[in-house]
Amino acid sequence: MSIEERRVRAASQLRELGHEFVSRELSDEQLEVIEAHITQLFELVSAGEPRRRVLSSGLLADFKMAVPEEGQREPHQLFGDSIVSGGANPMGLGGSLWREGNTAVMEVTLGQAFEGAPGRAHGGIVAALIDETMGLVLAINDELAFTAQLDITYVAPTPINQPITARAWLEQRDGRKLSISAKVEAVSVVIAEAKALFISVDPQKFLERLSSATQ
């Protein structure tokens, strides 16, 4: 098992632990034990070397391949530490993604820690899921772009602890402006629809600015 695979595995366990913590009633004794263990883990982790998120030109060259074909679902690992789709982020959504032709698809099951109103997922989490799935459309179309505007219509409450699926696709391109649409469904029920404007950027200039910002 590679070090990156171990990071993903550890992050997945931490993520599940967070959901379990939120969903359980715990006694003073149990919380005391948890706090002691977490203190030890914190000391262990904080003793490691600082880690930077670096996007290399090599990763950019493989950007389009970050979205597998239908039937080959896998965690999105172009940005392994992504707060939304990164498998190595213990605070992420832990979703799987794939492409259906030119449509980007991401499936997640939002656990208890993402609850907003009782029994429903927080709307901001749904917005993050939509934005990330739209970002995958950029990968499919071999583009780098940033979100300029995102408009969401929440059609129905988003359930927790049930699979939900977001789909996004490119509607049109006008120069640097990319119009992308999306919808989120739970089984066959549409729970949100969205439209967004993305502005494309030059990959080389993006890398240069990123490099200067991390030096």
C-alpha positions in Angstrom: 0.0 0.0 0.0 1.4 3.4 -1.0 1.7 6.3 1.3 -1.1 8.2 -0.6 -3.3 5.1 -0.3 -2.7 5.1 3.5 -3.5 8.8 3.7 -6.8 8.1 2.0 -7.6 5.2 4.2 -6.7 7.1 7.4 -8.8 10.1 6.2 -11.8 7.9 5.5 -11.6 6.5 9.0 -11.4 10.0 10.6 -14.3 11.1 8.4 -16.5 8.2 9.6 -15.4 8.9 13.2 -16.6 12.5 12.9 -20.0 11.3 11.6 -20.3 8.8 14.4 -19.3 11.4 17.0 -22.1 13.7 15.9 -24.7 11.0 15.8 -24.1 9.4 19.2 -24.9 10.3 22.8 -21.7 9.9 24.8 -21.1 9.8 28.6 -18.6 12.0 30.4 -16.4 8.9 30.8 -16.5 8.2 27.1 -15.8 11.8 26.2 -12.8 11.8 28.6 -11.3 8.7 26.9 -11.9 10.2 23.4 -10.3 13.4 24.4 -7.2 11.6 25.7 -6.9 9.6 22.5 -7.4 12.6 20.4 -4.7 14.5 22.3 -2.2 11.7 21.6 -3.2 11.6 17.9 -2.9 15.3 17.6 0.6 15.2 19.0 1.5 12.4 16.6 0.2 14.2 13.6 1.5 17.7 14.5 5.0 16.2 14.7 5.0 15.5 11.0 6.6 17.7 8.4 4.4 20.5 6.9 2.7 19.5 3.7 1.9 21.8 0.8 -0.7 21.4 -1.9 1.2 21.6 -5.1 -0.3 21.5 -8.6 2.5 20.6 -11.0 2.5 21.0 -14.8 2.4 17.2 -15.0 -0.9 17.1 -13.1 -2.3 19.7 -15.4 -1.4 17.6 -18.4 -3.4 14.7 -16.9 -6.3 17.0 -15.9 -8.7 15.6 -18.4 -8.0 12.1 -17.2 -9.0 12.9 -13.7 -12.6 12.0 -14.5 -13.0 8.3 -15.2 -15.5 6.8 -17.6 -18.9 5.5 -16.4 -18.5 2.2 -14.6 -15.0 3.2 -13.3 -16.1 5.2 -10.2 -13.2 6.4 -8.0 -12.4 9.2 -5.6 -11.3 12.5 -7.3 -7.5 12.6 -6.7 -6.3 15.5 -8.8 -6.5 17.5 -5.6 -6.3 14.7 -3.0 -6.8 17.1 -0.2 -9.8 18.9 -1.7 -12.4 19.7 1.0 -15.2 18.4 -1.3 -13.9 15.5 -3.3 -10.5 14.7 -2.0 -10.2 11.2 -0.6 -7.3 12.2 1.6 -9.3 15.0 3.4 -11.0 13.8 6.6 -13.4 16.7 6.5 -14.4 16.1 2.9 -17.6 14.5 1.5 -15.9 11.3 0.4 -17.7 11.1 -2.9 -17.1 9.1 -6.0 -17.1 10.6 -9.5 -17.3 9.6 -13.1 -18.3 10.9 -16.5 -21.3 10.0 -18.7 -20.2 11.3 -22.1 -19.6 15.0 -21.5 -21.6 15.1 -18.3 -19.7 15.0 -15.0 -21.3 13.0 -12.2 -20.5 12.9 -8.4 -22.3 10.6 -5.9 -22.0 11.2 -2.2 -23.8 10.1 1.0 -23.9 13.0 3.4 -23.4 11.8 6.9 -24.7 13.2 10.2 -21.9 15.8 10.5 -23.4 17.6 7.4 -26.8 18.0 8.9 -28.5 21.4 8.8 -32.1 21.2 9.8 -32.9 18.0 11.6 -32.7 15.1 9.2 -31.6 17.3 6.3 -28.3 18.2 4.8 -27.0 21.8 5.1 -27.7 23.8 2.0 -24.1 25.1 1.9 -22.8 21.5 1.6 -25.1 20.9 -1.4 -23.8 24.1 -2.9 -20.2 22.9 -2.5 -21.1 19.6 -4.1 -22.6 21.4 -7.1 -19.6 23.7 -7.5 -17.2 20.8 -7.4 -19.2 18.7 -9.9 -19.3 21.7 -12.2 -15.5 21.9 -11.8 -15.3 18.4 -13.2 -17.0 19.6 -16.4 -13.9 21.8 -16.8 -11.7 18.8 -16.5 -13.7 16.9 -19.2 -13.4 20.0 -21.5 -9.7 20.4 -20.7 -10.3 23.9 -19.2 -9.1 25.7 -16.1 -11.5 28.3 -14.8 -12.9 29.9 -11.6 -16.4 30.2 -10.4 -17.7 33.8 -11.1 -21.4 33.2 -10.3 -23.4 30.3 -9.0 -27.2 30.4 -8.8 -29.0 27.5 -7.0 -32.6 26.7 -6.7 -33.3 24.3 -3.9 -36.3 22.2 -5.0 -36.6 19.7 -2.1 -34.9 18.9 1.2 -31.6 17.0 0.8 -31.6 13.8 2.9 -28.7 12.6 5.0 -27.4 9.0 5.1 -28.8 8.4 1.6 -26.9 8.5 -1.7 -27.4 11.7 -3.7 -26.1 12.3 -7.2 -25.0 15.6 -8.8 -24.7 15.9 -12.6 -23.2 18.9 -14.4 -22.7 19.8 -18.1 -21.5 22.6 -20.3 -24.3 24.6 -21.8 -22.3 27.1 -23.9 -19.0 28.8 -24.3 -18.5 32.5 -25.2 -14.8 33.3 -25.3 -13.5 32.9 -21.7 -17.1 32.6 -20.3 -18.4 29.1 -19.7 -22.0 28.5 -18.8 -22.5 25.3 -16.8 -25.8 23.7 -15.5 -26.3 21.1 -12.9 -28.9 19.2 -10.9 -28.8 17.1 -7.8 -31.1 14.1 -7.3 -31.9 11.6 -4.4 -33.0 8.5 -6.2 -35.3 10.0 -8.9 -36.3 13.2 -6.9 -34.6 16.4 -8.0 -33.5 18.3 -4.9 -31.6 21.2 -6.5 -30.9 22.8 -9.8 -28.1 25.3 -10.6 -26.6 27.5 -13.3 -23.1 29.0 -13.1 -20.7 31.2 -14.9 -17.0 30.2 -15.0 -14.2 32.3 -16.4 -11.4 30.4 -18.0 -7.7 31.1 -17.2 -4.5 30.4 -18.9 -2.9 27.2 -17.4 0.6 28.5 -17.6 -0.2 31.8 -15.9 -2.2 29.9 -13.3 0.8 27.8 -12.5 3.1 30.8 -12.4 0.9 32.6 -9.9 0.4 29.5 -7.8 4.1 28.9 -7.7 4.9 32.5 -6.6 2.2 32.4 -4.0 3.7 29.3 -2.3 7.3 30.4 -2.4 
